[in-house]
Amino acid sequence: MKWILRFSKQREFMIFAIVVAIFIIMSFSSPYFLTEGNILALFLGLSIEAIIAVAMTNLMVSGGFDMSVGSIVAFTGAVSALLLKAGFPTVPAVFIGLIIGAGIGFFNGFIISKIGINAFVTTLSSLSLFRGLTLIVSKGQNISGLPDSFKIIGQGKLGIFQTPILIAAFLIILGDIFLRRSRFFRQSYYIGGNEKAARLTGIPVDSLKLLGYVLTGLFAGIAGIVMTARLGAASMTAGSGLELRVITAVIIGGASLQGGEGTVAGAFLGSLLMALITNALTLLGVDVYWQTFVIGGTLLLAVLIDRFGKIRTEQSSKVVREIGGKKND
Amino acid sequence: MEAEYVLEATNIVKTFPGVRALDGVNLKVRKGEIHAVVGENGAGKSTLMLILSGIYNPDEGHIKIDGIPVEFDSPEDAVKKGIGIVFQELSLVPSLSIAENIFANRQPVTSLGFVNRTSLRTKTIELLSLFGLEHLDTNMLVRYLPLAQQQVIEILKALSHNPRILILDEPTSSLTEIEIKELFKNIRILTQRGIACVYISHHLHEIFEIADTVTVLRDGRYVCDAEVKDIDEDFLVSRMVGRPIVDMYGHRDTTIPFGPVRFKAQHISRAGNFADISFSIKGGEIVGFAGLVGAGRTEVGRSIFGAEPIEEGTLWLDNKPIHPKNPRQAIAEGIGYLSEDRKSQGLFLDFSIRANVVANHLFDFCNSNGFLQERKTVSWASKIVSEYRIATPDVERPVKNLSGGNQQKVLAAEWIGINPKLLIVDEPTRGVDVGAKSEIYVLIRKLAATGAGIMLISSDLSEILGLSDRIIVMQNGVIVGELIASEATEEKVIALATGAKQGVYAL
């Protein structure tokens, strides 16, 4: 029974309950909701952002933050597409795309962890830098006419599932297990939770932070390739605004900007919740203009509920801290 | 043959720019004993601990563990060589479980690098059972534990490395009396297992309750060590405080009589912090507030300044009731507050001296259109720098580049600059060297001489005794006594503050 109690205290549980509730309500409200087509479209729609959310969760758990993932998606997609058009075979083209994604992550991480520039400012610069580079290399044109061997990455099917769904599912499960279980990735929690203490424990804080950005860049690169393959073309506007959706999903799923908490499963549920809300509003015939508004409200509500929950449990110890906590020496 | 001392530090010297923090300190700890290190603020206790835990390197001196000379390359190295440290500020991650906090980054893992939960749980329960806490759920997040238990986890975290010596830095600063008893019980359990404890505290009564031996530090120097059974509190107090003072505090100009009552607090209370506080301060009078750490003095001061709420009671300034809801209103009424924590609550460290000294009364430097007149601020800041003898080449220098004493003078200038009717000064000389101290006392006396009332909150007893015209003693959020300066002695203040030798010294 204990684990049920503990589980119920976690943010994932709250989001999971809401997701289930929406599923139940929607299956009664709309005959189209529970159709295979709708559910698959739902998951296909969220697969790109969910892939990035896996690495973003690790990054945000360690106290980091990346605004540039949308631009990385566009840039890696454009570079891979250009290489394919120039006659490169699929495998090296994809591989170079991924290396570029990880490289941009290294660029961000180096500036943030080694030089010490604020993460927001650094990745905000990268957001413009690499969106700009995308426009430069693609000369403002979408790049289409890509080979089938490449398109299969985004358009293939295994049974009823499209490849983007499968890739996302694989990365989410793997990411959750690693962040939850492996000692290596658990270090992210110590860094985000108490950076000074983490250093004293002997955790290589700067290198791990750098790695967090590299992984985020790499996963954004994967998302960029998958997206380009699915569309069959590299779009210069691909992934714009994606960073906000990813960060929103991760925070709804239990992470905080201060770091130290959050799980990949939570981030996936956050992403699913946003997709569900969009889907539900569409099926119910609500004006599409409401969708962004409702997602903003969901994010705010999720953090407010969490905040009040924490205030209640921390209140008693906080009083003691304030009365007796006057530091000397 | 086994060495006599498990830990032996001799002639440790550590200098920071401008300060000799430790000057020939010795510390000898026997196996399985509880060895207290006492001293006033700034005596060097914390610096010594940071050296023993490998965070600082000593400039001179030797450290031996079990008679073998050691040097620490890093905190981890000190841990490896047998030092465990429990920091005053908890180093836990609230969003992780008990088990993961104790075995931070050393969780037992499977061959694949995944955390072995069964083994982690067993090892954690093993440690918890040491203090009879094996009933705790090892997966519980530390966030949900009461503070006292968080501290136990912190201790277990240090113990998980199997230290020979466990250093506890002010472990009781945020615990209640009952929790302290529990902590002491746990410390005794450790010593029975042969672990030596170094117990840092400035709470003397705790020393007599828990320690076997004691080392006294003063102004970064080693004073003496002793068996606790051979000494009494007077012995310790005299060794800790007894520093030569050459009229550092100055004297009130007795030819000027006190003015009428400038400030009065009537029955002010805030649940859980302070209750039924009434006192008055005359023009030109310096009223000292003495008490234990956590007696509620700072809370009263901040509440008068509007930085914290007052639930009941009235404040009067020049016979007019005032109700400052926030610092802005309090400043408008003529109340100033010199914060105890100048770095985080007082100064804008990155800003220039000029920007700091005008920050709390910007409107005085504006023209009729509300635009800041830079020339006025420059001439004001230059005046302050020369008048207060702030050591700086120019007024545009960032405050963070000044020494502690000069920073404090900038802060004092900022508040004296608003010509306050009442100035609350909270620990005005914490972390300030002796020279700058006396200059700050001169400033406070000067302001009082202009007819302002001064509320002086200080944990430095000699400062309270040297500066105050009247001393109000607080304990547990209430006023327990009042002494006229001419009658006050250290013993009387301590007796009041501790409720007849029970409680905690605020030395």
Interface residues (C-beta under 8 A of the other chain):
Chain A: K2 R6 I177 R181 S182 R183 F184 R186 Q187 Y189 Y190 G193 N194 K196 A197 A198 L200 T201 G202 I203 G260 E261 K310 T313 E314 S316 S317 V319 V320 R321 I323 G324 G325 K326 K327 N328 D329
Chain B: N41 G42 A43 K45 S46 I55 S74 P75 E76 Q88 E89 S91 L92 V93 P94 S95 L96 E100 A104 N105 Q107 V109 L112 G113 F114 V115 D137 N139 M140 R143 Y144 P146 L147 Q150 E170 S173 S174 L175 T176 H202 G272 N273 V293 G294 G296 T298 S459
